[in-house]
Amino acid sequence: MQSQPTTTAKLSSVALVLAKPPTPKVPGPAILSDHQMVGRLLEAFGATDLGEGDPVAGANVLAAMAISLANVQRPGTGLVDKDGAKLSVGASLLVSDSLSVGLVGERVLSGLATCQNNFVAHLRDWQRSAARQIAKGPNTRTFDPAAVLEKGSSSALHYMHTNAGMSGLLDSGLCEALVIAPKGLGKRELHERPLVYITAAKPAELSKTLELSHLGRPFIHVGLHDAAACARFRECCTAVMDGTQTVGPMSETVRGCVVATTAPDTLAEVVRANGASATWLASMLWLTDSAAGPEPGDIPADKATVRLNSVQARYRKAMVEAWGERFNYVNTAHSDEAADWQRPQTEWISFLKGQEPELPGITGTARSLLASLTFGLTKIVRVANFDAGFKWRPDDIAAFARWLVQRMANARAAILHTERNARIRNVARALALKLTDGPQTPLKLVHRSHRLPIGDCRLALCLLQSLGVAERSGEHLWQLSPSAALDKFQTFAAIDV
């Protein structure tokens, strides 16, 4: 019997691969949503404590702190990248609803008012001292206040005229000096235009006070305590924000930022009562307690977030430093912050453009928001030492900025939705009274009304139908339901819609 040759079976390459032990997977960093990054940032800065238990109100306080620090800086301050390109900071705010208005007023705006009042007190001391010296008479005067202010200053215009008269020629360098800040300007500005933080109860007071705005860059606070105040302040505040406000006999331009606060729960009333006159409010970021959302996300459970210590005290210290740098006329260097801002700013503008359908004009309104938040929060962090483990995450700030804009969009949508519903209810009341004349088509009802869109007419008829007040009679006719309780409509005066 012939033996069969033995063969050795070979495993396929696939089998060899499968036979290898699986390579352990190294867990990568968790990818967080925007809301989770916002939650992490708010936890790191103790927003719940700032909001006295309400994280949304605390987030509004934190945003107001950062933006106020940016608004007080010397004009031209901003974020500077490694190539020297600068992104200026500063933004306008509208703070609404009772809790946020109270907390921002107490924790942010009151400190600004204190700094301004303290400086004015020093200025008054100077003026009283000067008056006492002048009263002693020319022979006993120890100093001339005017001479002290002019010491070290020079008039390029006077020097140019003198030089031209002597040589018969004008040097181009002398002419160019006329568009550069004159020597001694900073000292004179402290005495002649000392106001950085400006408040006013009336537009006329605001227009007059703006003549005293330091370096022509004020930070203004107006209170919209009723709907009429919105229309009164519109012209002046709009001009300040877009840089077209002029003051004084020489029409010097003023450009600054505005923080408007509304009385509790009056934002909807202000918008409803003013219509087109309220459009200037869209030029500000809205910080509201509105429940329209979004809410801050949950804090990631895999890592403990180290909180920044003493945020309120840090803000006060950073604010005092900001005023000191603003008034330093010897060293006029800007207190810029280094930041790689160009890519984040490009992404930010792209995000804002996507929000335009819901918030027309938001690309211009919030263009500097991300830079202002980054600048202000950086000042709060770096003003003093912080506990080990605290991490500075630029992506969290970008998520925070997007979250604030989304909250503004939702608050605005909620107001407009409520206003439209109210209008449709008013139209429904008017149409119910008109239907007492018998069945009518929507087109006839529109013709009997004043500037009533056909879409609003149909919505109002559907509302009456859902309430059992009206019903279709044929394909196009509408009539009152036989069982309609008209007494509740008869109590309403006919509204000309």
C-alpha positions as CSV (number, residue, x, y, z in Angstrom):
1,M,0.0,0.0,0.0
2,Q,1.4,3.3,-1.1
3,S,1.7,5.9,1.5
4,Q,0.3,9.3,0.9
5,P,2.7,12.3,1.2
6,T,2.2,14.4,4.2
7,T,1.5,18.2,3.8
8,T,1.7,21.0,6.2
9,A,-1.3,23.4,6.1
10,K,-0.4,27.1,5.9
11,L,-2.5,29.7,7.7
12,S,-3.6,32.5,5.5
13,S,-2.3,36.0,6.1
14,V,-5.8,37.0,7.3
15,A,-5.7,34.3,9.9
16,L,-2.3,35.4,11.1
17,V,-3.5,38.9,11.5
18,L,-6.5,37.8,13.4
19,A,-4.4,35.6,15.6
20,K,-2.4,38.6,16.9
21,P,-3.6,40.1,20.2
22,P,-5.6,43.3,19.6
23,T,-3.7,46.5,20.0
24,P,-5.0,48.4,23.0
25,K,-6.7,51.7,22.1
26,V,-5.3,54.8,23.7
27,P,-8.2,56.9,24.8
28,G,-8.1,60.4,23.2
29,P,-9.3,63.6,24.6
30,A,-13.1,63.8,24.8
31,I,-14.7,66.0,22.2
32,L,-16.9,68.5,24.0
33,S,-19.9,70.2,22.6
34,D,-20.2,74.0,22.7
35,H,-22.6,73.8,25.7
36,Q,-20.2,71.7,27.6
37,M,-17.3,74.1,26.9
38,V,-19.5,77.0,28.0
39,G,-20.3,75.0,31.2
40,R,-16.6,74.4,31.8
41,L,-15.8,78.1,31.4
42,L,-18.6,79.2,33.7
43,E,-17.5,76.7,36.3
44,A,-13.9,77.8,36.0
45,F,-14.9,81.5,36.6
46,G,-17.5,80.7,39.3
47,A,-20.4,82.1,37.3
48,T,-23.0,80.5,39.6
49,D,-21.6,82.4,42.6
50,L,-21.5,85.6,40.5
51,G,-25.1,85.1,39.7
52,E,-26.1,84.3,43.3
53,G,-27.1,80.8,42.3
54,D,-28.2,81.5,38.7
55,P,-25.5,80.5,36.2
56,V,-27.2,82.4,33.4
57,A,-27.2,85.7,35.3
58,G,-23.6,84.9,36.4
59,A,-22.6,84.4,32.8
60,N,-24.1,87.8,32.0
61,V,-22.1,89.4,34.9
62,L,-18.9,87.7,33.6
63,A,-19.4,88.9,30.1
64,A,-20.2,92.5,31.3
65,M,-17.0,92.4,33.4
66,A,-14.8,91.4,30.5
67,I,-16.4,93.8,28.0
68,S,-16.2,96.7,30.5
69,L,-12.5,96.1,31.0
70,A,-12.1,96.3,27.2
71,N,-14.2,99.5,27.0
72,V,-12.3,101.4,29.6
73,Q,-8.9,100.9,27.9
74,R,-7.0,103.6,26.1
75,P,-8.3,104.0,22.6
76,G,-6.6,101.6,20.2
77,T,-5.9,98.9,22.7
78,G,-6.5,95.3,21.5
79,L,-5.2,91.8,20.8
80,V,-1.8,91.7,19.0
81,D,-0.6,88.6,17.1
82,K,3.0,87.5,16.5
83,D,3.2,89.5,13.3
84,G,2.1,92.7,15.0
85,A,-1.4,92.8,13.5
86,K,-3.9,94.3,16.0
87,L,-7.6,93.6,16.6
88,S,-9.2,96.4,18.6
89,V,-11.6,95.6,21.5
90,G,-14.8,97.2,22.8
91,A,-18.5,96.4,22.5
92,S,-21.9,97.7,23.5
93,L,-24.3,95.9,25.7
94,L,-28.0,95.8,26.5
95,V,-28.7,94.2,29.9
96,S,-32.3,93.2,30.6
97,D,-34.4,91.4,33.2
98,S,-34.4,91.9,36.9
99,L,-31.6,89.7,38.1
100,S,-29.0,90.5,35.5
101,V,-29.8,94.2,35.7
102,G,-29.3,94.2,39.4
103,L,-26.2,92.1,39.5
104,V,-24.4,93.9,36.6
105,G,-25.3,97.2,38.2
106,E,-23.9,96.2,41.5
107,R,-20.9,94.1,40.5
108,V,-19.8,95.9,37.3
109,L,-21.2,99.4,36.8
110,S,-21.0,100.6,40.4
111,G,-17.3,100.1,40.3
112,L,-17.0,102.2,37.1
113,A,-19.0,105.0,38.7
114,T,-16.7,104.9,41.8
115,C,-13.6,105.1,39.8
116,Q,-15.0,108.1,37.8
117,N,-16.2,109.9,41.0
118,N,-12.9,109.4,42.7
119,F,-11.0,110.9,39.8
120,V,-13.4,113.9,39.7
121,A,-12.7,114.4,43.5
122,H,-9.0,114.6,42.8
123,L,-9.7,117.1,40.0
124,R,-11.8,119.2,42.4
125,D,-9.0,119.2,44.9
126,W,-6.7,120.6,42.2
127,Q,-9.2,123.3,41.3
128,R,-9.7,124.4,44.9
129,S,-6.0,124.5,45.5
130,A,-5.5,126.6,42.3
131,A,-8.3,129.0,43.3
132,R,-6.7,129.5,46.8
133,Q,-3.4,130.4,45.2
134,I,-4.9,132.8,42.7
135,A,-6.8,134.5,45.5
136,K,-3.6,135.4,47.2
137,G,-2.8,137.8,44.4
138,P,-0.2,137.9,41.6
139,N,2.7,138.9,44.0
140,T,2.1,136.0,46.4
141,R,1.1,133.3,43.9
142,T,3.3,130.3,44.2
143,F,2.3,128.7,41.0
144,D,0.2,129.4,37.9
145,P,-2.2,126.6,37.2
146,A,-2.4,127.4,33.6
147,A,1.4,127.5,33.3
148,V,1.6,124.1,35.0
149,L,-0.8,122.6,32.4
150,E,1.1,124.1,29.5
151,K,4.5,123.2,30.8
152,G,6.1,120.8,28.4
153,S,3.5,121.3,25.7
154,S,4.2,122.9,22.3
155,S,2.1,124.2,19.5
156,A,3.2,122.7,16.2
157,L,0.9,125.2,14.4
158,H,2.7,128.2,16.0
159,Y,6.1,126.7,15.3
160,M,5.1,126.1,11.7
161,H,3.9,129.6,11.1
162,T,7.0,131.1,12.7
163,N,9.3,128.9,10.6
164,A,7.4,129.7,7.4
165,G,7.6,133.4,8.1
166,M,11.4,133.2,8.7
167,S,12.3,131.0,5.8
168,G,9.5,131.5,3.3
169,L,9.1,127.7,3.1
170,L,7.1,125.1,4.8
171,D,8.7,121.8,5.8
172,S,6.5,118.8,5.0
173,G,7.4,117.3,8.4
174,L,6.0,120.3,10.2
175,C,2.7,119.9,8.3
176,E,2.5,116.2,9.1
177,A,2.9,117.1,12.8
178,L,-0.5,118.7,12.7
179,V,-2.2,115.3,12.5
180,I,-0.2,113.8,15.4
181,A,-1.3,114.3,19.0
182,P,0.3,117.5,20.3
183,K,2.8,117.4,23.1
184,G,1.2,117.9,26.5
185,L,-2.2,116.7,25.2
186,G,-2.5,113.9,27.8
187,K,-2.1,116.3,30.8
188,R,-4.6,118.8,29.4
189,E,-7.1,116.0,28.7
190,L,-7.1,115.0,32.4
191,H,-8.2,118.5,33.4
192,E,-10.3,119.6,30.5
193,R,-11.9,116.3,29.4
194,P,-11.8,114.0,32.4
195,L,-14.8,111.7,31.9
196,V,-14.4,108.1,30.9
197,Y,-17.6,106.6,32.3
198,I,-20.6,108.8,31.5
199,T,-24.2,108.5,32.7
200,A,-27.2,110.7,32.0
201,A,-30.9,110.7,32.6
202,K,-31.7,112.8,29.5
203,P,-30.3,113.0,26.0
204,A,-29.6,116.7,26.3
205,E,-27.5,116.1,29.4
206,L,-25.7,113.3,27.6
207,S,-24.9,115.4,24.5
208,K,-23.5,118.2,26.7
209,T,-21.5,115.8,28.9
210,L,-19.9,114.2,25.9
211,E,-17.8,117.3,25.4
212,L,-15.9,116.2,28.5
213,S,-15.2,112.6,27.3
214,H,-11.6,111.7,27.8
215,L,-9.7,111.2,24.5
216,G,-13.1,111.2,22.8
217,R,-13.7,107.6,23.8
218,P,-16.5,107.4,26.4
219,F,-18.2,104.4,27.9
220,I,-21.8,105.5,28.4
221,H,-24.6,104.0,30.6
222,V,-28.2,104.9,29.8
223,G,-31.2,103.5,31.7
224,L,-34.3,102.7,29.6
225,H,-36.8,102.9,32.4
226,D,-39.7,103.2,30.1
227,A,-40.6,102.8,26.5
228,A,-40.3,106.5,25.7
229,A,-36.7,106.6,26.8
230,C,-35.7,104.3,24.0
231,A,-36.8,106.8,21.4
232,R,-35.2,109.7,23.3
233,F,-31.7,108.2,23.5
234,R,-31.8,106.6,20.0
235,E,-30.2,109.4,18.0
236,C,-27.3,110.3,20.4
237,C,-26.4,106.7,21.4
238,T,-26.5,105.5,17.8
239,A,-24.2,108.4,16.8
240,V,-21.7,107.6,19.6
241,M,-21.6,103.9,18.6
242,D,-21.0,104.5,14.9
243,G,-18.6,107.4,15.5
244,T,-20.6,110.2,13.9
245,Q,-21.3,112.1,17.2
246,T,-19.7,115.6,17.2
247,V,-19.2,117.9,20.2
248,G,-18.0,121.4,20.9
249,P,-17.6,124.4,18.7
250,M,-15.0,122.6,16.5
251,S,-17.2,119.5,16.0
252,E,-14.8,117.0,17.4
253,T,-15.9,113.5,16.9
254,V,-16.7,111.1,19.7
255,R,-16.8,107.3,19.3
256,G,-17.5,105.0,22.2
257,C,-19.5,102.1,23.6
258,V,-22.9,102.0,25.3
259,V,-24.4,99.8,28.0
260,A,-28.1,100.2,28.2
261,T,-30.1,98.7,31.1
262,T,-33.9,98.2,31.0
263,A,-36.2,98.1,33.9
264,P,-37.3,94.6,34.9
265,D,-39.2,92.8,32.2
266,T,-39.6,95.9,30.0
267,L,-37.5,94.9,26.9
268,A,-40.6,93.5,25.1
269,E,-42.5,96.6,26.0
270,V,-39.7,98.9,24.7
271,V,-39.5,97.0,21.4
272,R,-43.3,96.9,21.0
273,A,-43.9,100.6,21.7
274,N,-41.0,102.0,19.6
275,G,-41.0,99.9,16.4
276,A,-38.3,101.4,14.1
277,S,-37.1,103.6,16.9
278,A,-35.9,100.5,18.8
279,T,-33.7,99.3,16.0
280,W,-30.6,100.8,17.6
281,L,-30.9,98.2,20.4
282,A,-29.9,95.6,17.8
283,S,-26.5,97.3,17.7
284,M,-25.8,95.9,21.1
285,L,-25.3,92.4,22.5
286,W,-28.3,91.5,24.6
287,L,-27.6,89.9,28.0
288,T,-31.0,88.7,29.3
289,D,-32.3,86.2,31.9
290,S,-34.7,84.9,29.2
291,A,-35.7,81.3,29.5
292,A,-35.6,80.9,25.7
293,G,-32.1,79.3,26.1
294,P,-29.8,77.8,25.4
295,E,-28.8,76.9,29.0
296,P,-25.2,76.2,30.0
297,G,-24.2,72.6,29.4
298,D,-23.3,70.0,32.0
299,I,-19.7,70.1,33.3
300,P,-17.7,67.1,31.9
301,A,-17.5,64.5,34.7
302,D,-14.1,63.0,33.7
303,K,-12.1,66.0,34.9
304,A,-12.4,68.3,37.8
305,T,-12.3,71.9,36.8
306,V,-10.1,74.2,38.9
307,R,-11.9,77.4,39.6
308,L,-10.3,80.9,39.5
309,N,-10.1,82.4,42.9
310,S,-11.7,85.8,43.9
311,V,-13.2,86.7,40.5
312,Q,-14.9,89.8,41.8
313,A,-11.8,91.1,43.5
314,R,-9.8,90.3,40.4
315,Y,-12.2,92.4,38.3
316,R,-11.9,95.4,40.7
317,K,-8.1,95.2,40.6
318,A,-8.0,94.9,36.8
319,M,-10.4,97.8,36.4
320,V,-8.3,100.1,38.6
321,E,-5.2,99.1,36.5
322,A,-7.2,99.9,33.3
323,W,-8.0,103.4,34.5
324,G,-4.4,104.0,35.6
325,E,-3.1,103.0,32.2
326,R,-5.8,105.2,30.6
327,F,-4.7,108.3,32.5
328,N,-1.0,107.7,32.2
329,Y,0.0,110.5,29.9
330,V,3.8,109.9,30.3
331,N,3.7,106.3,29.1
332,T,1.0,106.2,26.5
333,A,1.8,102.6,25.4
334,H,-1.3,100.5,24.9
335,S,-2.0,97.6,27.3
336,D,-2.3,95.1,24.5
337,E,-2.6,91.4,25.0
338,A,-0.7,88.9,22.8
339,A,-3.1,86.4,21.1
340,D,-3.1,84.3,17.9
341,W,-6.4,85.9,16.8
342,Q,-6.5,85.7,13.0
343,R,-7.8,82.2,12.6
344,P,-10.4,82.4,15.5
345,Q,-11.6,85.8,14.2
346,T,-12.1,84.4,10.7
347,E,-14.2,81.5,12.1
348,W,-16.1,84.0,14.3
349,I,-17.0,86.2,11.4
350,S,-18.2,83.1,9.5
351,F,-20.4,82.1,12.4
352,L,-21.9,85.6,12.7
353,K,-22.7,85.6,9.0
354,G,-24.7,82.4,9.5
355,Q,-26.7,84.2,12.2
356,E,-27.7,87.1,10.0
357,P,-31.2,85.6,9.0
358,E,-32.2,85.6,12.7
359,L,-30.2,88.7,13.8
360,P,-29.9,91.1,10.9
361,G,-26.7,93.2,11.3
362,I,-25.2,90.9,13.9
363,T,-21.9,90.6,11.9
364,G,-21.2,94.2,12.6
365,T,-22.7,94.4,16.0
366,A,-20.7,91.4,17.5
367,R,-17.6,91.7,15.3
368,S,-15.4,92.6,18.3
369,L,-17.2,90.5,20.9
370,L,-14.8,87.5,20.8
371,A,-11.8,89.8,21.0
372,S,-13.3,91.8,23.8
373,L,-14.2,88.7,25.9
374,T,-10.7,87.3,25.3
375,F,-9.1,90.5,26.3
376,G,-11.2,91.1,29.4
377,L,-11.0,87.6,30.7
378,T,-7.3,87.5,30.1
379,K,-6.9,90.7,32.3
380,I,-9.0,89.1,35.0
381,V,-6.8,85.9,35.0
382,R,-3.4,87.6,34.8
383,V,-4.1,90.4,37.3
384,A,-3.1,88.1,40.2
385,N,-1.8,84.6,40.9
386,F,-4.2,81.7,40.5
387,D,-4.3,78.2,41.9
388,A,-2.4,75.4,40.3
389,G,-4.4,73.5,37.8
390,F,-6.4,76.4,36.4
391,K,-6.4,76.1,32.6
392,W,-6.8,78.8,30.1
393,R,-8.8,77.5,27.1
394,P,-9.3,79.9,24.1
395,D,-11.8,77.4,22.6
396,D,-14.1,77.8,25.6
397,I,-14.2,81.6,25.1
398,A,-15.2,81.1,21.5
399,A,-18.0,78.8,22.6
400,F,-19.0,81.3,25.2
401,A,-19.3,84.1,22.6
402,R,-21.4,81.8,20.3
403,W,-23.6,80.9,23.2
404,L,-24.2,84.6,24.1
405,V,-25.2,85.4,20.5
406,Q,-27.5,82.4,20.3
407,R,-29.2,83.5,23.6
408,M,-29.7,86.9,22.0
409,A,-31.2,85.4,18.9
410,N,-33.6,83.3,21.0
411,A,-34.6,86.2,23.2
412,R,-35.4,88.3,20.2
413,A,-37.3,85.5,18.5
414,A,-39.4,85.0,21.7
415,I,-40.3,88.7,21.8
416,L,-41.2,88.8,18.1
417,H,-43.2,85.6,18.3
418,T,-45.1,87.0,21.3
419,E,-45.7,90.2,19.5
420,R,-47.0,88.4,16.3
421,N,-49.3,86.3,18.4
422,A,-50.7,89.4,20.1
423,R,-51.3,91.0,16.7
424,I,-53.1,87.9,15.4
425,R,-55.3,87.9,18.5
426,N,-56.1,91.5,17.9
427,V,-56.9,90.8,14.3
428,A,-59.1,87.9,15.3
429,R,-61.1,90.1,17.6
430,A,-61.7,92.7,14.8
431,L,-62.6,90.0,12.3
432,A,-65.1,88.4,14.7
433,L,-67.0,91.7,14.9
434,K,-66.9,92.0,11.1
435,L,-68.4,88.5,10.6
436,T,-71.5,89.6,12.5
437,D,-72.5,91.2,9.2
438,G,-72.7,87.7,7.6
439,P,-70.5,85.2,5.7
440,Q,-67.5,86.8,4.0
441,T,-64.4,85.7,2.1
442,P,-60.9,86.4,3.4
443,L,-60.4,88.8,0.5
444,K,-63.4,90.9,1.5
445,L,-62.3,90.9,5.1
446,V,-58.9,92.3,4.0
447,H,-60.6,95.0,1.9
448,R,-62.7,96.0,4.9
449,S,-59.6,96.3,7.1
450,H,-56.7,98.8,7.1
451,R,-53.5,97.4,5.6
452,L,-54.2,93.8,6.8
453,P,-51.9,91.2,5.1
454,I,-53.9,88.3,3.7
455,G,-51.6,85.9,5.6
456,D,-52.5,87.5,9.0
457,C,-56.2,87.3,8.0
458,R,-56.0,83.6,7.4
459,L,-54.1,83.0,10.6
460,A,-56.7,85.0,12.5
461,L,-59.6,83.0,10.9
462,C,-57.9,79.8,11.8
463,L,-57.5,81.0,15.4
464,L,-61.3,81.8,15.5
465,Q,-62.0,78.4,14.1
466,S,-59.9,76.7,16.7
467,L,-61.8,78.6,19.4
468,G,-65.2,77.6,18.0
469,V,-66.0,81.2,17.1
470,A,-66.0,80.9,13.3
471,E,-66.3,78.2,10.7
472,R,-66.1,77.8,7.0
473,S,-69.2,78.2,4.9
474,G,-68.5,76.8,1.5
475,E,-65.1,76.7,-0.1
476,H,-64.1,80.4,0.5
477,L,-66.7,81.8,2.9
478,W,-66.3,82.2,6.6
479,Q,-69.1,82.9,9.1
480,L,-69.7,82.9,12.8
481,S,-70.4,79.6,14.4
482,P,-74.1,79.2,15.5
483,S,-72.9,78.5,19.0
484,A,-70.3,81.3,19.1
485,A,-70.2,83.2,22.4
486,L,-70.0,86.6,20.9
487,D,-70.4,88.4,24.2
488,K,-66.7,88.0,25.0
489,F,-65.8,89.7,21.7
490,Q,-68.4,92.5,22.0
491,T,-66.5,93.7,25.1
492,F,-63.5,94.6,22.9
493,A,-63.4,97.8,20.9
494,A,-63.1,97.3,17.2
495,I,-59.4,97.5,16.3
496,D,-58.6,99.1,12.9
497,V,-56.1,96.6,11.5
